[in-house]
Amino acid sequence: MTEIERRIEVPANVVEPDYAGMEISEERKEKGFHRAFVGGQWDELGKLQLDYLVSQGLKPEHRFLDVGCGALRAGRMLSDYLEPAHYYGVDVNNDIITTGYDRELTDEQRARIPVSHLHSTDRFDCDFDGVTFDMAIAQSVFTHIDLNLMRLCLYRVAKVMKPGGRFYVTFFERRPAFELDTIQEGKLAFTERNRYWYYRSDMRWVAERMPWEFTYIGDWGHPRNQRMVVYTRLED
């Protein structure tokens, strides 16, 4: 089994982010649990991310960071498009990355994504020995974390993005008239617990006091209606 580096800053008995300690049995891996765990729609959402990022200017020579890379649903497609060793990924759960790396990638794709380009992290440690990135995505990450973790994510991604680099982030949006204490029916989305919904103004607020320019994009074709925003890295 591949050994993916673990970077744990806070002991689990103090605080443990959602999903961090989960391990998947061999039986569940055989049944594709790792695909369902990251949201399913395996081919559809992987291709959607690739096509969208290419439409936004992603080039094969760019260095790309996948925040919340999971079982490499998008990573396997991005690795085929990008030049070898230009894809990097982090996720809170080590077993999910490992399972994706071992089971979902071909030998050729593993050769294009060195193991050193992946690690699990409980606090968005996106440092890969000083590598800086042209573009990044967090697809269905901010739908599962609170505002403080969103700020931590943006703070740490800013450290590794080139000036002008763009960080694409999806979220569940609610209109200003939607009452703060409302529980979204059907999907059971909340303001105070996973799964989260946010106002557009929340997505702007979390980037304040950081070197990001916020732009709302909105609809990008997501099958579950997650909306898109982009944070563009400013000069220091």
C-alpha positions in Angstrom: 0.0 0.0 0.0 1.2 3.5 -0.8 2.4 5.6 2.1 0.9 9.1 1.9 2.5 11.7 4.3 0.4 12.7 7.3 0.7 16.2 8.7 -1.2 16.5 12.0 -1.0 19.8 13.9 -3.8 19.3 16.4 -4.1 16.0 18.4 -7.4 14.1 17.6 -8.4 14.2 21.3 -8.4 18.0 21.1 -10.2 18.6 17.9 -10.7 16.4 14.8 -12.1 17.8 11.6 -14.9 15.9 9.9 -13.7 12.6 8.4 -10.0 12.9 9.4 -9.7 9.7 11.3 -11.9 7.5 9.2 -10.4 4.3 7.7 -12.0 2.2 5.0 -12.2 -1.5 5.2 -11.0 -3.6 2.2 -14.5 -4.8 1.7 -15.9 -1.3 1.4 -13.1 -0.3 -0.9 -14.0 -3.2 -3.2 -17.5 -1.9 -3.3 -16.3 1.6 -4.2 -17.1 3.3 -0.9 -14.3 5.9 -1.5 -16.1 7.1 -4.6 -19.4 7.5 -2.9 -17.8 9.1 0.1 -16.5 12.0 -2.0 -19.9 12.6 -3.5 -20.2 10.0 -6.3 -20.9 11.1 -9.8 -17.3 9.9 -10.4 -16.8 10.5 -14.1 -19.2 13.4 -14.4 -17.7 15.6 -11.6 -14.2 14.8 -12.5 -14.7 15.8 -16.1 -16.7 18.9 -15.1 -13.8 20.2 -13.0 -11.2 19.6 -15.7 -13.3 21.2 -18.5 -14.2 24.2 -16.3 -10.6 24.8 -15.2 -9.4 24.5 -18.8 -12.1 27.0 -19.9 -10.7 29.4 -17.2 -7.2 29.2 -18.6 -5.5 26.2 -17.0 -2.5 25.2 -19.1 -0.6 22.0 -19.1 2.5 23.8 -17.9 0.8 25.3 -14.8 1.3 23.9 -11.4 -2.0 23.0 -9.9 -3.2 22.5 -6.3 -6.3 20.3 -5.5 -7.5 21.2 -2.0 -9.7 18.4 -0.8 -8.4 16.1 -3.5 -10.2 13.1 -1.9 -9.8 9.9 -3.9 -8.5 11.8 -6.9 -11.8 12.0 -8.7 -10.6 15.1 -10.6 -6.9 14.4 -10.0 -6.8 11.4 -12.3 -8.1 13.6 -15.2 -6.1 16.6 -14.3 -2.9 14.5 -14.2 -3.5 13.4 -17.8 -3.9 17.0 -18.9 -1.1 18.7 -16.9 2.6 18.1 -17.5 4.0 15.3 -15.4 4.5 16.2 -11.8 2.5 19.4 -12.0 -0.5 18.1 -10.0 -0.5 18.4 -6.2 -3.3 17.4 -3.7 -4.2 17.6 -0.1 -7.0 16.2 1.9 -8.0 15.8 5.5 -8.3 12.0 5.2 -5.2 9.9 4.5 -7.0 6.7 3.7 -9.2 8.3 1.1 -6.1 9.7 -0.8 -4.3 6.4 -0.5 -7.2 4.4 -1.8 -7.7 6.7 -4.7 -4.0 6.6 -5.5 -3.8 2.8 -5.4 -7.1 1.9 -6.9 -8.2 4.7 -9.2 -5.0 5.7 -11.0 -3.3 3.7 -13.8 0.4 3.1 -13.6 0.9 5.9 -16.1 -1.0 8.3 -13.9 0.9 7.3 -10.8 4.1 8.1 -12.7 2.7 11.6 -13.4 1.7 12.2 -9.7 4.6 11.4 -7.4 3.6 10.3 -3.9 5.5 13.3 -2.5 2.9 15.6 -4.3 0.1 14.4 -2.0 -0.4 14.6 1.7 -3.1 14.6 4.3 -3.5 17.6 6.6 -5.8 18.6 9.4 -5.2 22.4 9.0 -4.8 23.0 5.2 -1.0 22.7 5.2 -0.4 23.2 1.4 3.4 23.6 1.5 5.2 21.4 -0.9 8.8 22.5 -0.2 8.3 26.0 -1.5 6.4 25.1 -4.7 4.1 28.0 -5.8 0.9 27.4 -7.8 -0.8 29.0 -10.8 -4.3 27.7 -10.0 -6.1 25.7 -7.4 -9.6 24.4 -6.6 -11.6 23.4 -3.5 -14.6 21.6 -4.9 -17.2 20.7 -2.2 -14.8 21.6 0.6 -16.4 24.8 1.9 -19.7 23.0 1.9 -18.3 20.9 4.8 -16.4 23.4 7.0 -17.2 26.5 9.1 -16.2 30.1 8.5 -13.1 29.9 10.6 -11.7 26.9 8.8 -12.5 28.7 5.5 -10.4 31.6 6.6 -7.6 29.2 7.6 -7.8 27.6 4.2 -7.6 30.9 2.4 -4.7 32.1 4.6 -2.6 29.0 3.9 -3.4 28.7 0.2 -2.4 32.4 -0.2 1.1 31.5 1.0 1.6 29.1 -1.9 -0.1 30.9 -4.7 1.7 33.0 -7.3 0.5 36.6 -7.6 -2.3 36.5 -10.1 -3.0 32.8 -9.3 -6.6 31.9 -9.0 -8.3 29.7 -6.3 -11.7 28.4 -7.4 -14.1 27.5 -4.5 -17.6 26.0 -4.6 -20.3 26.5 -1.9 -24.0 26.1 -1.3 -25.5 29.6 -1.7 -28.5 31.1 0.0 -30.2 34.3 -1.0 -30.1 37.3 1.5 -33.8 36.7 2.3 -33.2 33.2 3.4 -33.4 33.3 7.2 -30.2 32.5 9.1 -31.8 29.8 11.3 -33.4 28.0 8.3 -32.6 24.3 7.8 -32.6 23.6 4.1 -35.1 20.8 3.4 -34.1 17.8 1.5 -30.3 18.0 1.8 -30.4 19.0 5.5 -28.0 22.0 5.1 -27.4 24.3 8.0 -25.5 27.5 8.9 -23.9 26.0 12.0 -23.0 22.4 11.2 -22.1 20.2 8.3 -23.5 20.3 5.6 -23.2 24.1 5.5 -24.9 26.8 3.4 -23.6 30.4 3.1 -24.5 33.8 1.9 -22.5 35.3 -0.9 -21.3 38.0 1.5 -19.9 35.3 3.7 -17.6 34.1 0.9 -16.4 37.7 0.5 -15.9 38.2 4.2 -13.7 35.2 4.8 -11.0 36.6 2.5 -10.8 40.0 4.2 -7.4 41.0 5.6 -5.8 38.6 3.2 -4.2 39.2 -0.3 -7.2 38.0 -2.3 -9.5 39.6 -4.7 -13.0 38.1 -4.5 -15.1 37.5 -7.6 -18.5 35.8 -7.7 -19.0 33.4 -10.6 -22.2 31.6 -9.7 -23.5 28.8 -11.9 -20.8 26.6 -13.5 -22.9 23.5 -14.2 -22.6 21.6 -11.0 -25.3 18.9 -10.8 -26.1 19.7 -7.1 -26.2 23.4 -7.7 -23.0 24.3 -5.9 -22.0 27.9 -6.9 -18.5 29.0 -7.8 -16.4 31.9 -6.6 -12.8 32.7 -7.4 -10.1 34.3 -5.2 -7.3 35.9 -7.2 -3.9 36.2 -5.4 -2.8 39.9 -5.1 0.7 41.1 -4.8 2.0 41.2 -1.3 
